[in-house]
Every structure is written in C-alpha cells, then in structure tokens.
Amino acid sequence: MEKSRLIEEKIRNVLAPVWLDVINESHLHKGHRGDDGSGESHFKLIVVSSAFEGLGRIQRHKLVHKVIDSTSMNIHALSIEAYSPEEKPSK
C-alpha cells in the first residue's frame, strides 16, 4: 500500500477527522537529501479533528506522529497543520 493511503487510513481510523488532506510533496524534493527515490518521502498533512480540542500545537503534532508512526514508515519530512473544528482555516 502506498504511504499516502496508509497515512490517510491511520488518521481516519484514530482521529476521525472532519477534514483531511494528505499531500505528497516528494516531487518538490527530487534529488535532494532525504529523497529515497520512492516518490514518497515528503508529506504535508492538513487535519481537522475534535481530537485536537484543548491540545497545544506540539501536543497535536506528537499525536499525529504517534498515530501514523512516521519513523517506521521511513518518512523523511512531515509538515502538519492540525486544527480543531472551530479553528479550521478557510481555503
């Protein structure tokens, strides 16, 4: 299974987001350090979930990393935007 789908599945199963974008940004880093050639090394996540209510930014990021187990997935770079439903930015 490709990493982007696995990330999405894990987040949906645990955080039940009302909004989720999993954006593969690996193409922007092709040939750079950290590019393993798989095309799945750099991701950006935008997650809106009530699971983030009452948590600070660092706690939210730690929660996302724990949910997707980013180290075992061999992800080089992960950018996270994590919001509660009340904070969801307009697109």
C-alpha positions as CSV (number, residue, x, y, z in Angstrom):
1,M,0.0,0.0,0.0
2,E,1.4,3.4,-0.8
3,K,2.4,5.6,2.1
4,S,-0.2,8.3,1.4
5,R,-3.1,5.9,1.6
6,L,-1.7,4.3,4.7
7,I,-1.3,7.7,6.4
8,E,-4.9,8.6,5.5
9,E,-6.2,5.2,6.7
10,K,-4.4,5.5,10.1
11,I,-5.6,9.1,10.7
12,R,-9.2,8.4,9.7
13,N,-9.3,5.3,12.0
14,V,-7.9,7.0,15.1
15,L,-8.7,10.8,14.8
16,A,-12.0,10.7,12.9
17,P,-11.2,13.9,11.1
18,V,-13.9,16.2,9.7
19,W,-11.3,17.2,7.1
20,L,-8.1,15.5,5.9
21,D,-5.7,16.4,3.2
22,V,-2.6,14.1,2.6
23,I,-0.4,15.9,0.2
24,N,2.7,14.2,-1.3
25,E,5.3,16.9,-1.8
26,S,8.1,14.5,-2.6
27,H,8.3,15.7,-6.2
28,L,9.5,19.1,-4.8
29,H,12.5,17.4,-3.2
30,K,13.6,15.1,-6.0
31,G,17.3,14.6,-5.9
32,H,17.7,16.4,-2.6
33,R,18.9,14.9,0.6
34,G,16.3,12.7,2.1
35,D,14.8,11.7,-1.3
36,D,15.0,7.9,-1.2
37,G,13.8,7.6,-4.8
38,S,10.4,6.1,-3.8
39,G,8.5,9.3,-4.5
40,E,7.0,9.0,-1.0
41,S,9.4,10.8,1.3
42,H,7.9,14.2,2.0
43,F,4.3,14.8,3.0
44,K,2.1,17.6,4.2
45,L,-1.0,16.9,6.3
46,I,-3.9,19.2,7.0
47,V,-6.1,17.6,9.7
48,V,-9.2,19.0,11.3
49,S,-10.4,16.8,14.2
50,S,-12.1,17.3,17.5
51,A,-9.3,15.1,19.0
52,F,-7.2,18.3,18.9
53,E,-9.5,20.3,21.2
54,G,-7.6,21.5,24.2
55,L,-4.2,20.5,22.9
56,G,-1.4,22.8,22.1
57,R,0.4,22.8,18.7
58,I,3.2,20.5,19.9
59,Q,0.8,18.0,21.5
60,R,-1.2,17.9,18.3
61,H,1.9,17.2,16.2
62,K,3.1,14.5,18.7
63,L,-0.4,12.9,18.4
64,V,-0.3,12.8,14.6
65,H,3.3,11.3,14.7
66,K,2.1,8.7,17.1
67,V,-0.9,7.8,15.1
68,I,0.9,7.3,11.8
69,D,4.1,6.0,13.4
70,S,6.1,8.2,11.0
71,T,9.5,6.8,11.9
72,S,8.6,3.2,11.0
73,M,7.1,4.4,7.7
74,N,10.5,5.9,6.7
75,I,9.1,9.4,6.0
76,H,11.9,12.0,5.7
77,A,9.8,15.1,6.1
78,L,6.3,15.6,7.5
79,S,4.6,19.0,7.6
80,I,1.5,19.1,9.8
81,E,-1.3,21.6,10.1
82,A,-3.6,20.3,12.9
83,Y,-6.8,22.2,13.8
84,S,-9.9,21.6,15.9
85,P,-13.2,22.1,14.0
86,E,-13.6,25.6,15.5
87,E,-10.2,26.6,14.2
88,K,-10.4,25.3,10.7
89,P,-9.0,27.9,8.3
90,S,-10.9,28.9,5.2
91,K,-9.4,27.6,2.0
